[in-house]
Amino acid sequence: MRTIILVNPPYSFWSPEKNYLRPFIGTLPSVGLLSLAAVLRERGCPVKIVESASLGFSFSQTLENILQEQPRYVGLSCTTAAVDNAARIARAIKEKSPKTLTFVGGSHITALPEETFRRYPAFDYGVVGEGELAFWDLLQAVEKGGELQRVENAVFREGGEVFVNARRRFVDNLDQIPFPAYDLLPFFPGRYRPPFLNYLKGPTASLTTSRGCPQACTFCDRSVFGNRYRYFSEDYLFELISHLSQKYGIRHLVFADDQFAASKPRLIRLCEKMAAGNLQVCWNCDARVDSVDPELLRMMKRAGCWMISYGIESGSQEILDNIKKGFSLDQVERAVHWTREAGIRAKGLFMIGYPEETEETLDQTLSLLLRTPLDEINLSFLTPYPGTKLYHQARCSPDFVEDWSRMNAMNCLFKPEALSEGALEKAYAEIIRKFYGRPGITFSHLGLLMGSPENCARLAAGLARWLLNWRKLFS
């Protein structure tokens, strides 16, 4: 079998002129592609990864990296915000190499397989849901001329129709999946970093320790990995982290799980293993505010936890109830205080623009931000991604603009009845200004800069690129 090229296309704001933004949004690779590459390689397939999103490749650079291998098969990972670029790449591949077959997978294909394949004829085959074993089965069927109707999770065309096969069972024992193929990443680990000031020092790496989310938030799509929580064993993870530390000198990890702390007994076992192993590795994770307590946080700190990102979403209890978050604002404030007391940085993840959003709920969100000792926030516009309950609600609204290329949490596509788009954008700017304009936050970030030569260098490089682009625009 000839080399298979796996591609992580960039999001819709792909532009060399915007490369100065990359330090601030992060350049971590696709963990899903790394896992898929490892499974394919284990089965004897030569694999190459083109990380155009993380490396800031232009369109021509991306295409050159793909076609130089003269591939028979190309696999493209598709989020909603990247699917247009994936299709653009697939069309160009077909023009230059008509016999090359294109495969697509990921959250967007899983949510809207028929509609996506009708819109983008350059996609030959697709995989919905958990992809590693399903992609291998589909590849074998295509290679050997097997019956595609028998391949679970497969999407394909036949007689002008798009077919989506039944789903296969999820992998129960995740330990059977080989370690992610970090060695296939060009320039790993140096070119792959979390967002600016979200870590102290590198090298860095990202990984997932679990799959599936048992929650029911209306804005979140769980169709790829399902609702049942599954996790890698602490022995598997300790060996993987030790490998990353010893082979690549990794000093900071980003756990990319949807719910890192969903199982307290499992998390305790993992933290005990990491603390006893004296790995000298710091890490970040995401967690729910109702999944932590002071004792657990102290244990996480001993195991190297540097920052926890909490999906708080809003300062309005009414909105939290409507989006099925399942916790109270009192729990939010307690969790953030406990986190800071444990010596761990606390980051809040927020969105604005809910259907029920008003001036009052926006004020409640700002009030929560200002009275809670968060170190960092990430604020985005509510985006009704395909596969979510909110998406089906939005499609019934005449105000919803379903433009996949703009569905990246940075655009207001679904405005609430009580507010205009301009009012939401003004509120966004005000929240950012008032949160980061406080002296305590400013000095905290200056302290991080002073304590991290690497972050200082990234800031200087980003500003230099911005100034260079600014001069080009106005010269």
C-alpha positions as CSV (number, residue, x, y, z in Angstrom):
1,M,0.0,0.0,0.0
2,R,1.3,3.4,-0.9
3,T,1.7,6.3,1.5
4,I,-1.4,7.7,3.1
5,I,-1.4,11.4,3.7
6,L,-3.4,12.7,6.7
7,V,-4.1,16.5,6.6
8,N,-5.3,18.8,9.3
9,P,-6.7,21.8,7.3
10,P,-6.6,25.2,8.8
11,Y,-9.8,27.0,10.0
12,S,-11.7,29.4,7.9
13,F,-9.5,32.4,8.8
14,W,-6.7,30.8,6.8
15,S,-4.5,33.6,5.6
16,P,-0.7,34.2,5.7
17,E,-1.5,37.8,6.7
18,K,-3.0,36.5,9.9
19,N,0.0,34.4,11.0
20,Y,0.8,36.9,13.7
21,L,-2.4,35.6,15.5
22,R,-1.0,32.0,15.8
23,P,0.8,32.5,19.2
24,F,-2.4,33.8,20.7
25,I,-4.7,30.9,19.4
26,G,-2.1,28.2,19.8
27,T,-0.5,25.8,17.4
28,L,-1.2,22.4,19.0
29,P,-1.6,19.5,16.5
30,S,-4.7,17.3,15.9
31,V,-4.6,14.5,18.5
32,G,-7.2,12.6,16.5
33,L,-4.9,12.5,13.4
34,L,-2.0,11.4,15.5
35,S,-4.0,8.5,16.9
36,L,-5.3,7.6,13.4
37,A,-1.8,7.7,12.0
38,A,-0.6,5.3,14.8
39,V,-3.3,2.8,14.1
40,L,-2.6,2.8,10.3
41,R,1.1,2.5,10.8
42,E,0.6,-0.4,13.2
43,R,-1.2,-2.2,10.4
44,G,1.6,-1.7,7.9
45,C,0.5,1.5,6.1
46,P,3.2,4.2,5.4
47,V,1.7,7.4,6.8
48,K,2.6,11.1,6.5
49,I,1.0,14.0,8.4
50,V,0.5,17.5,6.9
51,E,-0.2,19.8,9.8
52,S,-1.1,22.9,7.8
53,A,-3.2,24.4,10.6
54,S,-0.4,24.3,13.2
55,L,2.5,25.1,11.0
56,G,0.8,28.0,9.3
57,F,1.2,26.6,5.8
58,S,-0.2,28.6,2.8
59,F,-2.6,26.8,0.4
60,S,0.2,26.2,-2.1
61,Q,2.5,24.9,0.7
62,T,-0.2,22.5,1.9
63,L,-0.8,21.2,-1.6
64,E,2.9,20.8,-2.3
65,N,3.4,18.8,0.9
66,I,0.5,16.5,-0.1
67,L,1.3,15.9,-3.7
68,Q,5.1,15.4,-3.4
69,E,4.4,11.9,-2.1
70,Q,2.1,11.1,-5.1
71,P,-0.4,9.6,-2.7
72,R,-3.1,7.1,-3.6
73,Y,-5.1,8.2,-0.5
74,V,-5.5,11.5,1.3
75,G,-7.4,11.8,4.6
76,L,-8.8,15.2,5.7
77,S,-9.9,16.0,9.2
78,C,-13.0,18.2,9.1
79,T,-14.4,20.5,11.8
80,T,-17.2,22.8,10.7
81,A,-14.9,25.8,10.5
82,A,-12.4,23.9,8.4
83,V,-14.6,21.9,6.0
84,D,-14.5,24.6,3.3
85,N,-10.7,24.5,3.3
86,A,-10.7,20.7,3.3
87,A,-12.9,20.8,0.2
88,R,-10.7,23.4,-1.4
89,I,-7.7,21.1,-0.8
90,A,-9.6,18.1,-2.1
91,R,-10.6,19.9,-5.3
92,A,-7.0,20.9,-6.0
93,I,-5.8,17.4,-5.4
94,K,-8.3,16.1,-7.9
95,E,-7.1,18.7,-10.5
96,K,-3.4,17.7,-10.1
97,S,-3.8,14.0,-9.4
98,P,-7.2,12.7,-10.6
99,K,-6.6,9.1,-9.4
100,T,-6.0,10.2,-5.8
101,L,-8.9,9.3,-3.5
102,T,-10.0,11.6,-0.7
103,F,-11.4,10.5,2.6
104,V,-12.9,12.8,5.3
105,G,-13.8,12.4,8.9
106,G,-14.3,14.3,12.1
107,S,-17.1,16.2,13.9
108,H,-18.6,18.0,10.9
109,I,-18.9,14.9,8.7
110,T,-20.3,12.9,11.6
111,A,-23.0,15.5,12.2
112,L,-23.9,16.3,8.5
113,P,-22.6,13.5,6.3
114,E,-25.2,13.6,3.5
115,E,-25.4,17.3,3.3
116,T,-21.6,17.7,3.3
117,F,-21.1,15.1,0.5
118,R,-23.8,16.7,-1.6
119,R,-22.2,20.1,-1.2
120,Y,-18.6,18.9,-1.8
121,P,-18.2,16.3,-4.7
122,A,-14.4,16.3,-4.3
123,F,-14.9,14.1,-1.2
124,D,-14.9,10.4,-2.2
125,Y,-15.4,8.6,1.1
126,G,-16.1,9.5,4.7
127,V,-16.0,8.1,8.2
128,V,-18.4,9.1,10.9
129,G,-17.9,8.7,14.6
130,E,-14.8,7.1,16.2
131,G,-12.4,6.9,13.3
132,E,-9.4,4.7,13.8
133,L,-10.7,1.2,13.2
134,A,-13.5,2.4,11.0
135,F,-11.1,4.1,8.6
136,W,-8.9,1.0,8.4
137,D,-12.0,-1.1,7.5
138,L,-13.0,1.4,4.8
139,L,-9.5,1.6,3.4
140,Q,-9.3,-2.2,3.2
141,A,-12.7,-2.3,1.4
142,V,-11.7,0.4,-1.1
143,E,-8.3,-1.2,-1.7
144,K,-9.6,-4.7,-2.3
145,G,-12.9,-3.8,-4.0
146,G,-15.0,-5.0,-1.1
147,E,-18.7,-4.3,-0.4
148,L,-18.8,-0.8,1.0
149,Q,-22.4,-1.4,2.4
150,R,-20.8,-3.8,4.9
151,V,-18.3,-1.3,6.3
152,E,-19.7,0.3,9.5
153,N,-19.3,4.1,9.9
154,A,-18.6,4.5,6.2
155,V,-20.0,7.3,4.0
156,F,-19.9,6.8,0.2
157,R,-21.6,7.5,-3.1
158,E,-23.3,5.0,-5.3
159,G,-25.5,5.8,-8.3
160,G,-25.6,9.5,-7.5
161,E,-26.9,8.8,-3.9
162,V,-25.0,9.3,-0.7
163,F,-25.1,6.4,1.8
164,V,-24.3,6.5,5.5
165,N,-23.8,3.1,7.1
166,A,-24.7,2.0,10.6
167,R,-22.4,2.9,13.4
168,R,-19.9,0.4,14.9
169,R,-19.5,-0.2,18.7
170,F,-17.1,2.2,20.4
171,V,-13.7,0.9,21.5
172,D,-14.1,-0.3,25.1
173,N,-10.5,-0.9,25.9
174,L,-8.7,2.3,24.8
175,D,-5.3,0.9,25.9
176,Q,-5.4,-1.2,22.7
177,I,-4.8,2.0,20.7
178,P,-1.1,2.6,20.1
179,F,0.5,5.8,21.4
180,P,-0.2,8.9,19.2
181,A,2.4,9.1,16.3
182,Y,4.1,12.3,17.5
183,D,7.3,11.2,15.6
184,L,5.4,11.8,12.3
185,L,4.9,15.5,13.1
186,P,7.3,17.7,11.2
187,F,9.3,20.0,13.7
188,F,7.8,18.3,16.8
189,P,7.8,19.5,19.5
190,G,9.3,22.9,18.8
191,R,6.6,24.3,16.5
192,Y,3.6,23.1,18.5
193,R,2.5,25.2,21.4
194,P,-0.6,26.2,23.5
195,P,-2.0,29.7,23.3
196,F,0.2,32.6,24.5
197,L,0.5,32.7,28.4
198,N,-1.3,29.4,28.8
199,Y,1.9,27.7,29.9
200,L,5.2,28.7,31.4
201,K,7.8,26.8,29.5
202,G,8.1,24.1,26.8
203,P,8.5,21.9,25.0
204,T,4.8,21.1,25.0
205,A,2.5,18.4,23.8
206,S,-1.2,17.6,23.8
207,L,-3.0,14.4,24.4
208,T,-6.3,13.0,25.4
209,T,-6.8,10.6,28.3
210,S,-10.5,9.8,27.8
211,R,-13.3,9.8,25.3
212,G,-17.0,10.5,25.6
213,C,-18.9,13.0,27.7
214,P,-21.8,12.1,30.0
215,Q,-23.2,15.7,30.1
216,A,-26.1,17.1,28.0
217,C,-25.1,20.7,27.2
218,T,-27.3,21.9,24.3
219,F,-24.3,23.7,22.5
220,C,-22.0,20.7,22.5
221,D,-21.8,17.9,19.9
222,R,-21.1,14.4,21.4
223,S,-21.8,12.4,18.2
224,V,-18.1,11.4,17.5
225,F,-17.3,9.7,20.9
226,G,-20.7,9.4,22.4
227,N,-22.1,10.0,25.9
228,R,-20.4,7.0,27.7
229,Y,-17.2,8.0,29.5
230,R,-14.2,5.8,28.6
231,Y,-10.6,6.3,29.6
232,F,-7.1,5.1,29.1
233,S,-5.6,3.4,32.1
234,E,-3.2,5.3,34.4
235,D,-0.4,2.8,33.5
236,Y,-0.9,3.5,29.8
237,L,-0.8,7.3,30.4
238,F,2.1,7.2,32.7
239,E,4.1,5.3,30.1
240,L,3.1,7.7,27.4
241,I,3.9,10.8,29.4
242,S,7.3,9.3,30.4
243,H,8.0,8.6,26.8
244,L,7.2,12.2,25.8
245,S,9.4,13.5,28.6
246,Q,12.3,11.3,28.0
247,K,12.4,11.3,24.2
248,Y,11.2,14.8,23.4
249,G,12.0,16.7,26.6
250,I,8.3,17.6,27.1
251,R,7.8,19.9,30.1
252,H,4.2,20.9,29.7
253,L,1.1,18.9,28.7
254,V,-2.3,20.0,27.6
255,F,-4.9,17.3,28.3
256,A,-7.5,17.9,25.6
257,D,-10.3,15.8,27.1
258,D,-13.8,17.2,27.1
259,Q,-14.2,16.2,30.7
260,F,-10.8,15.4,32.3
261,A,-12.3,15.1,35.8
262,A,-15.5,13.2,34.9
263,S,-14.5,10.2,37.0
264,K,-13.0,11.2,40.4
265,P,-11.7,7.7,41.3
266,R,-9.9,7.5,37.9
267,L,-8.4,11.0,38.3
268,I,-7.2,10.2,41.8
269,R,-5.4,7.1,40.5
270,L,-3.8,9.0,37.7
271,C,-2.7,11.9,39.9
272,E,-1.2,9.5,42.4
273,K,0.7,7.7,39.6
274,M,2.0,11.0,38.2
275,A,3.0,12.4,41.6
276,A,4.8,9.2,42.7
277,G,6.6,9.1,39.3
278,N,8.2,12.5,39.8
279,L,7.8,13.3,36.1
280,Q,8.6,17.0,36.4
281,V,5.9,17.9,33.9
282,C,3.3,20.6,34.4
283,W,-0.1,20.3,32.7
284,N,-3.5,22.0,31.9
285,C,-6.9,20.4,31.7
286,D,-10.6,21.2,31.3
287,A,-13.0,20.3,34.1
288,R,-16.6,21.0,35.3
289,V,-16.9,23.2,38.4
290,D,-19.0,20.5,40.1
291,S,-16.3,17.8,39.6
292,V,-13.6,19.3,41.9
293,D,-13.2,19.7,45.7
294,P,-10.3,21.1,47.8
295,E,-8.7,17.7,48.4
296,L,-8.8,16.7,44.8
297,L,-7.4,20.0,43.7
298,R,-4.5,19.7,46.1
299,M,-3.8,16.2,44.7
300,M,-3.9,17.6,41.1
301,K,-1.4,20.3,42.1
302,R,1.0,17.7,43.5
303,A,0.7,15.8,40.2
304,G,1.8,18.9,38.3
305,C,-1.5,20.7,37.4
306,W,-0.7,24.3,36.4
307,M,-4.1,25.5,35.1
308,I,-7.7,24.3,34.9
309,S,-10.2,25.7,32.3
310,Y,-13.8,25.7,33.6
311,G,-16.7,25.8,31.1
312,I,-18.7,28.4,33.0
313,E,-20.4,29.8,29.9
314,S,-22.5,32.5,31.5
315,G,-23.1,34.5,34.7
316,S,-26.9,34.0,34.3
317,Q,-28.4,31.1,36.2
318,E,-31.4,31.1,33.8
319,I,-29.1,30.7,30.8
320,L,-27.1,27.9,32.6
321,D,-30.3,26.1,33.3
322,N,-31.6,26.5,29.7
323,I,-28.4,25.1,28.2
324,K,-28.4,22.2,30.6
325,K,-25.1,22.9,32.4
326,G,-26.3,21.3,35.5
327,F,-24.6,23.4,38.1
328,S,-25.1,26.7,40.0
329,L,-23.3,30.0,40.1
330,D,-22.5,29.3,43.8
331,Q,-20.6,26.1,42.6
332,V,-18.7,28.2,40.0
333,E,-17.5,30.7,42.7
334,R,-16.5,27.9,45.1
335,A,-14.6,25.9,42.5
336,V,-12.6,29.0,41.3
337,H,-11.7,30.0,44.9
338,W,-10.7,26.4,45.8
339,T,-8.6,26.2,42.6
340,R,-6.7,29.4,43.5
341,E,-6.2,28.3,47.1
342,A,-4.6,25.0,45.8
343,G,-2.1,27.1,43.8
344,I,-3.6,26.3,40.4
345,R,-4.4,29.0,37.8
346,A,-8.2,29.2,37.0
347,K,-9.4,30.0,33.5
348,G,-13.0,30.6,32.7
349,L,-14.6,29.7,29.3
350,F,-17.6,31.9,28.4
351,M,-19.9,32.5,25.5
352,I,-22.3,35.3,24.8
353,G,-25.3,35.5,22.4
354,Y,-27.6,32.8,23.8
355,P,-31.2,32.9,22.5
356,E,-32.2,34.3,26.0
357,E,-29.4,36.8,26.2
358,T,-30.3,40.3,27.3
359,E,-28.5,43.4,28.6
360,E,-29.2,42.1,32.0
361,T,-27.7,38.6,31.4
362,L,-24.6,40.2,29.9
363,D,-24.3,42.4,33.0
364,Q,-24.6,39.3,35.1
365,T,-21.8,37.6,33.2
366,L,-19.5,40.7,33.6
367,S,-20.4,40.8,37.3
368,L,-19.4,37.2,37.8
369,L,-16.1,37.7,35.9
370,L,-15.2,40.7,38.1
371,R,-16.0,39.2,41.5
372,T,-14.5,35.7,40.8
373,P,-10.7,35.4,41.1
374,L,-10.2,34.0,37.6
375,D,-6.7,34.4,36.1
376,E,-7.7,34.1,32.5
377,I,-10.8,34.0,30.3
378,N,-11.7,32.8,26.9
379,L,-14.8,34.6,25.5
380,S,-16.5,33.6,22.3
381,F,-19.8,34.1,20.4
382,L,-22.3,31.3,20.8
383,T,-22.1,29.1,17.7
384,P,-24.8,26.5,16.9
385,Y,-22.5,23.7,15.6
386,P,-24.0,20.9,13.6
387,G,-24.9,17.9,15.8
388,T,-26.0,20.0,18.8
389,K,-29.5,20.6,20.1
390,L,-28.9,24.3,19.7
391,Y,-28.2,23.8,15.9
392,H,-31.6,22.3,15.4
393,Q,-33.1,25.2,17.3
394,A,-31.2,27.7,15.3
395,R,-32.3,26.3,12.0
396,C,-35.9,27.2,12.8
397,S,-34.9,30.8,13.3
398,P,-35.0,33.2,10.3
399,D,-32.1,35.1,11.9
400,F,-29.7,32.2,11.8
401,V,-26.9,32.5,9.1
402,E,-25.7,29.0,8.4
403,D,-22.3,29.8,6.9
404,W,-20.0,27.0,7.8
405,S,-16.8,29.0,7.0
406,R,-17.8,31.5,9.7
407,M,-18.9,29.0,12.3
408,N,-15.7,29.3,14.4
409,A,-16.9,31.0,17.6
410,M,-15.6,34.3,16.5
411,N,-18.7,35.5,14.6
412,C,-22.2,36.3,15.6
413,L,-24.4,34.0,13.5
414,F,-27.4,33.5,15.7
415,K,-28.4,36.7,17.5
416,P,-30.9,36.7,20.4
417,E,-34.2,38.4,20.0
418,A,-33.4,41.1,22.6
419,L,-30.1,42.3,21.2
420,S,-28.6,43.4,17.9
421,E,-25.4,42.0,16.5
422,G,-23.8,45.4,17.1
423,A,-24.8,45.3,20.8
424,L,-23.3,41.9,21.2
425,E,-20.0,43.0,19.6
426,K,-19.9,46.0,21.9
427,A,-20.6,43.8,24.9
428,Y,-17.8,41.5,23.9
429,A,-15.2,44.3,23.7
430,E,-16.4,45.7,27.0
431,I,-16.1,42.4,28.8
432,I,-12.6,41.8,27.5
433,R,-11.5,45.4,28.4
434,K,-12.9,45.4,31.9
435,F,-11.6,41.9,32.8
436,Y,-8.0,42.4,31.4
437,G,-7.8,46.1,32.3
438,R,-7.8,45.5,36.0
439,P,-4.3,46.1,37.6
440,G,-4.3,42.6,39.3
441,I,-4.8,40.8,36.0
442,T,-2.3,43.1,34.2
443,F,0.5,42.5,36.7
444,S,-0.3,38.8,36.8
445,H,0.3,38.6,33.1
446,L,3.4,40.7,33.3
447,G,4.7,38.3,35.9
448,L,4.1,35.4,33.6
449,L,6.0,37.2,30.8
450,M,8.9,38.0,33.1
451,G,9.0,34.4,34.3
452,S,9.0,32.9,30.8
453,P,11.6,33.9,28.3
454,E,9.8,31.6,25.8
455,N,6.5,33.6,26.1
456,C,8.5,36.9,25.8
457,A,10.0,35.6,22.5
458,R,6.6,34.5,21.2
459,L,5.1,37.9,22.0
460,A,8.0,39.7,20.3
461,A,7.7,37.4,17.2
462,G,3.9,37.9,17.0
463,L,4.2,41.7,17.3
464,A,7.0,41.7,14.6
465,R,4.8,39.8,12.2
466,W,1.9,42.1,12.9
467,L,4.0,45.2,12.3
468,L,5.4,43.7,9.0
469,N,1.8,43.0,7.8
470,W,0.7,46.4,8.9
471,R,3.5,48.0,6.8
472,K,2.6,45.9,3.8
473,L,-1.0,47.0,4.0
474,F,-0.3,50.7,4.3
475,S,2.8,51.1,2.2
